[in-house]
Amino acid sequence: MTTIYGEVVPGFEPVREAFTKNFDRHGDIGAAVCVYQGGRPAVDLWAGVADAQTGRPWTRDTLQLVYSATKGATATAAHMLAERGALDPDAPVSKYWPEFAANGKADIPVRWLLSHQAGLVALDRPVPLKEALAWHPMAAALATQRPLWTPGTAHGYHGRTWGWLVGEVIRRVSGRSPGRFFADEIAAPLGLDFFIGLPTGERDRVSRMVYQRPDVDLTTVPAESVPEELREQVAAWRDPNSFSNRAYAVTDPPKIDFDSPEVQAAELPASNGIGTARALARMYAALIGEVDGVRLLSPAALALATEEQASGKDQVMLIPGRFSTGYMLPTETNPMIGPSSFGHTGRGGSLAFADPEHSIAFAYAMNHVISGPNDPRATSLVDTVRRSLT
C-alpha cells in the first residue's frame, strides 16, 4: 500500500482513503491533493514518485505542471484588473490592443476572449515554437488572424491560443507580463508556490510527466467499431483540418515538450502553470473568502466573474461545456461540488476549483497523464469531499 504523507482535519479522513486508492487502483504515480474549508486547510496530502526515471520521491514542496488548470490562475488576474477598473470585460479588445482590430475583429469584447467565443482557436499559419515561447510573435499572429466562426455565435475551447489572447490583454493593461502580474499580485500576497514562467532556481523541484497511451487508439480502428457516442469526436481526431486538431497545432512543430526547461521557463498562461496543489487550493480559497487576511475578489466581482457566458456543444471538444469569463462551470460530467462551483481542469487529470456555497476550495495535481473519459482519480476525490460535507 502506498504511503500517504500530510494531514487531514477530523471529518475529512475519507479523502485520505480515496487518495490512497488512486495509487493502489487507479494509476497515480506522484500526486497531491489539497482542500481548504472556510479559508483554512482541511486536507493537505501528497505521495508517490516525482520522477519515475530516477525514483525521486514526491515531497511536500514538489512542483507539478497542471496544463489547463493554469487558465483559472490567469482568469483570476484578469478579473482583479477588472475589479480595479483597469479592464472592462465588455470593452473591445482593440481598446487595449489596437492591432487586434485587424480582419474584422474590432468589435470583439474582452469577455469573448475569456469565454472561448472569439473564434480564434487556431492559426492559418502556425508560429515557430521558439518564437511562440518568446511571446510577441504569437501575439502578433493572433492580432492579424481572422476568426474561424462569427464571434459570439458559438463557443469552442481555445486550448492553446487562450493564454496569449488573454495574456496580451493583461500585459497591455497592466504593463506586466501575465506571469509577472500573477507573481506580484496573487502569488506574493498569498505566499503561493505557483509560477507561470518557471524561475531557473525552481526547476529541480518539478515533477516529470508520465504519459499513458490509451489501450485502444480509436483513430486506427474501423469507424463502425467506434462506440456511437464517440464517433463524431473520433472523426474529428482523424481530420487534420478539424478544429479539434488545429486548436492544438498553433506552433511549428505542434507538439510541445512540457518537461523541457525552455517551455517551463516561458509564459504560457493557458497551459504551463507549475506549482503545488496547495497553492491552487489556497488561491481559490482566497477568491471566495479571506485567507490570512487576503481576499482576491470582492463578492460582487466574484459573482460577475463566475456568471455563465457560454454553454452547449463546444466547437472544438464536441461535447457539452459551460464557461464563465475564464472559469469552467459544472456540467453533468464535471459536477465539481455543486451548482456554485467554478474552476478549471487540466490535461490528463489535474483539477482546481472553488465552491462558495460550501466554502470549499479544492486542487489535485499529478504527474501521470491519463487520457480518456474514464479517469476516476479527481472525480473520486471530489465525490469524497462532497460526502464529507454532509
Backbone hydrogen bonds, N-H to C=O, Kabsch-Sander energy under -0.5 kcal/mol:
donor,donor_aa,acceptor,acceptor_aa,energy
4,I,2,T,-0.5
5,Y,46,W,-2.7
7,E,44,D,-1.9
9,V,42,A,-2.7
12,F,9,V,-2.1
15,V,12,F,-1.7
16,R,12,F,-0.7
16,R,13,E,-0.9
17,E,13,E,-1.3
18,A,14,P,-2.4
19,F,15,V,-2.5
20,T,16,R,-2.3
21,K,17,E,-2.0
22,N,18,A,-1.5
23,F,19,F,-0.9
23,F,20,T,-0.8
24,D,20,T,-2.4
25,R,21,K,-2.9
26,H,21,K,-1.3
28,D,22,N,-2.6
31,A,47,A,-2.0
32,A,365,A,-2.4
33,V,45,L,-2.1
34,C,363,A,-2.6
35,V,43,V,-2.3
36,Y,361,A,-2.9
37,Q,40,R,-3.0
38,G,359,S,-2.5
40,R,37,Q,-1.3
42,A,35,V,-3.6
43,V,35,V,-2.0
44,D,7,E,-2.7
45,L,33,V,-2.7
46,W,5,Y,-2.0
47,A,31,A,-1.9
48,G,3,T,-0.5
49,V,29,I,-2.6
50,A,56,R,-2.4
51,D,56,R,-1.5
55,G,51,D,-2.6
56,R,51,D,-0.6
58,W,48,G,-2.5
62,T,59,T,-1.5
63,L,205,R,-2.5
64,Q,275,G,-3.1
66,V,273,G,-2.2
69,A,66,V,-2.1
70,T,67,Y,-2.1
71,K,68,S,-1.7
71,K,270,A,-0.6
72,G,69,A,-0.9
73,A,69,A,-0.7
73,A,70,T,-0.8
74,T,70,T,-2.0
75,A,71,K,-2.8
76,T,72,G,-1.6
77,A,73,A,-1.5
78,A,74,T,-1.9
79,H,75,A,-2.3
80,M,76,T,-2.0
81,L,77,A,-1.8
82,A,78,A,-1.9
83,E,79,H,-2.5
84,R,80,M,-1.5
85,G,82,A,-1.5
86,A,81,L,-1.9
87,L,81,L,-1.1
91,A,88,D,-1.8
93,V,108,I,-3.0
95,K,92,P,-1.8
96,Y,92,P,-0.5
96,Y,93,V,-1.5
97,W,93,V,-2.1
100,F,97,W,-2.0
101,A,98,P,-1.8
102,A,99,E,-1.5
105,K,101,A,-1.0
105,K,102,A,-0.6
106,A,101,A,-0.8
108,I,105,K,-1.4
110,V,91,A,-2.1
111,R,89,P,-2.9
112,W,109,P,-1.1
113,L,109,P,-0.9
113,L,110,V,-0.7
114,L,110,V,-2.0
115,S,111,R,-1.9
116,H,113,L,-1.2
117,Q,112,W,-2.7
118,A,112,W,-0.9
127,V,250,V,-2.3
129,L,252,D,-2.1
131,E,128,P,-0.7
132,A,128,P,-2.4
133,L,129,L,-2.4
134,A,130,K,-0.7
135,W,132,A,-1.4
136,H,134,A,-1.6
138,M,131,E,-0.5
138,M,135,W,-0.8
139,A,135,W,-2.0
140,A,136,H,-2.4
141,A,137,P,-2.0
142,L,138,M,-2.3
143,A,139,A,-1.9
144,T,140,A,-1.3
145,Q,141,A,-0.8
148,L,119,G,-3.6
152,G,117,Q,-2.4
153,T,150,T,-2.0
156,G,116,H,-2.5
159,G,157,Y,-1.8
160,R,247,A,-0.6
162,W,158,H,-1.4
163,G,160,R,-1.0
164,W,160,R,-0.6
165,L,161,T,-2.6
166,V,162,W,-2.8
167,G,163,G,-2.0
168,E,164,W,-2.2
169,V,165,L,-1.4
170,I,166,V,-2.3
171,R,167,G,-2.4
172,R,168,E,-2.7
173,V,169,V,-2.5
174,S,170,I,-2.8
175,G,171,R,-2.1
181,F,177,S,-2.8
182,F,178,P,-2.5
183,A,179,G,-2.3
184,D,180,R,-2.6
185,E,181,F,-3.0
186,I,182,F,-2.0
187,A,182,F,-2.8
188,A,183,A,-2.0
190,L,186,I,-1.4
191,G,187,A,-1.3
191,G,188,A,-0.5
192,L,187,A,-2.3
194,F,192,L,-1.3
195,F,274,I,-2.6
197,G,195,F,-0.6
198,L,264,Q,-3.3
202,E,199,P,-1.9
203,R,200,T,-1.4
205,R,202,E,-1.8
206,V,203,R,-1.7
207,S,63,L,-3.0
208,R,50,A,-2.8
210,V,367,N,-3.0
212,Q,210,V,-0.5
212,Q,369,V,-2.5
213,R,211,Y,-0.5
218,L,216,V,-1.0
220,T,217,D,-2.0
221,V,218,L,-0.5
225,S,222,P,-2.1
226,V,223,A,-1.3
230,L,227,P,-2.2
231,R,227,P,-0.6
231,R,228,E,-1.0
234,V,230,L,-2.7
235,A,231,R,-2.5
236,A,232,E,-1.7
237,W,233,Q,-2.3
238,R,234,V,-1.8
239,D,235,A,-0.7
239,D,236,A,-0.8
242,S,239,D,-1.9
245,N,242,S,-0.7
246,R,242,S,-2.9
247,A,243,F,-2.4
248,Y,245,N,-1.3
249,A,246,R,-1.7
252,D,127,V,-1.9
258,F,256,I,-1.1
260,S,257,D,-1.6
264,Q,260,S,-2.3
265,A,261,P,-1.9
266,A,262,E,-1.2
268,L,266,A,-0.7
271,S,268,L,-1.9
272,N,268,L,-2.4
273,G,67,Y,-0.6
274,I,195,F,-2.6
275,G,64,Q,-2.1
276,T,193,D,-1.6
280,L,276,T,-1.8
281,A,277,A,-2.7
282,R,278,R,-2.3
283,M,279,A,-2.3
284,Y,280,L,-2.4
285,A,281,A,-2.3
286,A,282,R,-1.8
287,L,283,M,-0.6
287,L,284,Y,-0.8
288,I,284,Y,-1.1
289,G,285,A,-0.8
291,V,294,V,-2.4
294,V,291,V,-1.6
296,L,286,A,-2.9
297,L,286,A,-0.6
302,L,298,S,-2.8
303,A,299,P,-2.1
304,L,300,A,-1.7
305,A,301,A,-2.2
306,T,302,L,-1.7
307,E,304,L,-0.8
309,Q,323,F,-3.3
310,A,323,F,-1.9
312,G,321,G,-1.0
314,D,319,I,-2.4
315,Q,155,H,-2.4
318,L,314,D,-2.0
321,G,312,G,-2.5
323,F,310,A,-2.7
324,S,327,Y,-2.8
325,T,305,A,-0.9
326,G,114,L,-0.5
326,G,324,S,-2.2
328,M,343,G,-3.4
329,L,322,R,-2.1
331,T,334,N,-1.4
341,S,338,G,-1.9
342,F,354,A,-2.1
343,G,328,M,-2.1
344,H,352,A,-2.9
346,G,350,S,-2.4
349,G,346,G,-1.9
350,S,347,R,-0.6
351,L,364,Y,-2.0
352,A,344,H,-1.9
353,F,362,F,-2.3
354,A,342,F,-2.6
355,D,360,I,-3.3
358,H,355,D,-0.8
359,S,355,D,-0.7
360,I,355,D,-2.0
361,A,36,Y,-2.3
362,F,353,F,-3.0
363,A,34,C,-2.1
364,Y,351,L,-2.8
365,A,32,A,-2.4
367,N,30,G,-2.0
369,V,210,V,-3.0
369,V,367,N,-0.9
370,I,348,G,-1.7
370,I,368,H,-0.7
371,S,212,Q,-0.6
371,S,369,V,-0.6
375,D,372,G,-0.6
380,S,376,P,-2.8
381,L,377,R,-1.7
382,V,378,A,-2.7
383,D,379,T,-2.8
384,T,380,S,-1.9
385,V,381,L,-2.3
386,R,382,V,-2.6
387,R,383,D,-2.2
388,S,384,T,-1.8
389,L,385,V,-0.7
389,L,386,R,-1.0
390,T,387,R,-1.1
